[in-house]
């Protein structure tokens, strides 16, 4: 059997960390190379002249009123509708606006009481 080169833990740690970081850098180079030669990237189309003035910005279509559960203010409905419209969805994407039923705190309290007894 051969003798270890060193038994100093600090030198062993430095060698191991050097190997790990060299492997990580090599993986980074491979990833960048793959991005450079990516065959799935669409081919660059010949550049055309940009239009002189951009077309007018399309006005967002008004969002139709979705069925609203009582207790939700019209302001909250307007904010939700604006958020849905800003994500590019139409008025027909909203089916209903209702609060989620959350019983986590209630169930947690019940479980704590039952575990004490």
C-alpha positions as CSV (number, residue, x, y, z in Angstrom):
1,X,0.0,0.0,0.0
2,X,1.1,3.5,-0.7
3,X,1.4,6.3,1.8
4,X,-0.8,9.3,1.5
5,X,0.9,12.4,0.1
6,X,-0.3,14.5,3.0
7,X,-2.4,14.1,6.1
8,X,-2.9,17.9,6.6
9,X,-6.7,18.5,6.4
10,X,-6.3,22.1,5.2
11,X,-4.2,21.0,2.1
12,X,-6.7,18.2,1.4
13,X,-9.6,20.8,1.6
14,X,-7.8,23.2,-0.8
15,X,-7.1,20.4,-3.3
16,X,-10.7,19.3,-3.2
17,X,-12.1,22.8,-3.5
18,X,-9.8,23.5,-6.4
19,X,-11.0,20.4,-8.2
20,X,-14.7,21.3,-7.6
21,X,-14.3,24.9,-8.9
22,X,-12.3,23.7,-11.9
23,X,-15.1,21.3,-12.8
24,X,-17.7,24.1,-12.3
25,X,-15.8,26.4,-14.6
26,X,-15.5,23.7,-17.2
27,X,-19.3,23.1,-17.0
28,X,-19.9,26.8,-17.5
29,X,-17.7,26.8,-20.6
30,X,-19.6,23.8,-22.0
31,X,-22.9,25.5,-21.3
32,X,-21.8,28.7,-23.0
33,X,-20.6,26.7,-26.0
34,X,-23.9,24.9,-26.3
35,X,-25.7,28.3,-26.2
36,X,-23.4,29.5,-28.9
37,X,-24.0,26.5,-31.3
38,X,-27.7,26.0,-30.3
39,X,-29.4,24.3,-33.3
40,X,-32.9,25.1,-32.0
41,X,-32.3,28.8,-32.1
42,X,-34.3,30.4,-34.9
43,X,-32.3,31.6,-37.9
44,X,-31.8,35.4,-38.0
45,X,-34.0,36.9,-40.6
46,X,-32.6,39.7,-42.8
47,X,-33.1,43.0,-41.1
48,X,-35.9,45.2,-42.5
49,X,-36.3,48.9,-42.0
50,X,-38.2,49.7,-38.9
51,X,-41.5,51.7,-39.4
52,X,-41.0,55.5,-39.1
53,X,-43.6,55.9,-36.4
54,X,-45.0,53.1,-34.2
55,X,-48.6,52.3,-34.6
56,X,-51.0,53.6,-32.1
57,X,-51.1,51.6,-28.9
58,X,-54.2,49.4,-28.8
59,X,-56.6,50.2,-26.1
60,X,-57.3,47.3,-23.8
61,X,-60.8,45.9,-24.3
62,X,-63.2,46.5,-21.4
63,X,-63.5,43.5,-19.1
64,X,-67.0,42.2,-18.7
65,X,-68.4,41.9,-15.3
66,X,-67.7,38.4,-13.9
67,X,-70.0,36.8,-11.4
68,X,-68.9,38.4,-8.1
69,X,-69.5,36.9,-4.7
70,X,-71.0,39.3,-2.2
71,X,-68.5,41.0,0.1
72,X,-66.0,41.9,-2.6
73,X,-65.9,45.6,-3.3
74,X,-66.1,46.9,-6.9
75,X,-62.7,48.4,-6.5
76,X,-61.2,44.9,-5.8
77,X,-63.0,43.6,-8.9
78,X,-61.6,46.5,-11.0
79,X,-58.1,45.8,-9.8
80,X,-58.4,42.1,-10.5
81,X,-59.8,42.8,-14.0
82,X,-57.0,45.2,-14.7
83,X,-54.4,42.7,-13.6
84,X,-55.9,40.0,-15.8
85,X,-56.1,42.4,-18.8
86,X,-52.5,43.5,-18.3
87,X,-51.4,39.9,-18.6
88,X,-53.0,39.8,-22.0
89,X,-56.1,37.8,-21.3
90,X,-59.5,38.8,-22.5
91,X,-62.7,39.3,-20.7
92,X,-63.9,35.8,-21.4
93,X,-60.9,34.4,-19.4
94,X,-62.4,35.4,-16.0
95,X,-65.0,32.9,-14.9
96,X,-65.7,34.1,-11.4
97,X,-64.1,36.2,-8.6
98,X,-64.5,34.7,-5.2
99,X,-62.4,34.6,-2.1
100,X,-60.5,31.4,-1.3
101,X,-61.7,29.5,1.7
102,X,-58.7,29.3,4.0
103,X,-59.0,27.2,7.1
104,X,-55.4,26.8,7.9
105,X,-55.4,28.8,11.2
106,X,-58.6,27.3,12.3
107,X,-57.5,23.8,11.6
108,X,-54.1,24.5,13.3
109,X,-55.9,25.6,16.4
110,X,-58.1,22.5,16.5
111,X,-55.1,20.3,16.0
112,X,-53.2,22.0,18.8
113,X,-56.1,21.6,21.2
114,X,-56.6,18.0,20.3
115,X,-52.9,17.2,20.7
116,X,-52.9,18.6,24.3
117,X,-55.7,16.4,25.5
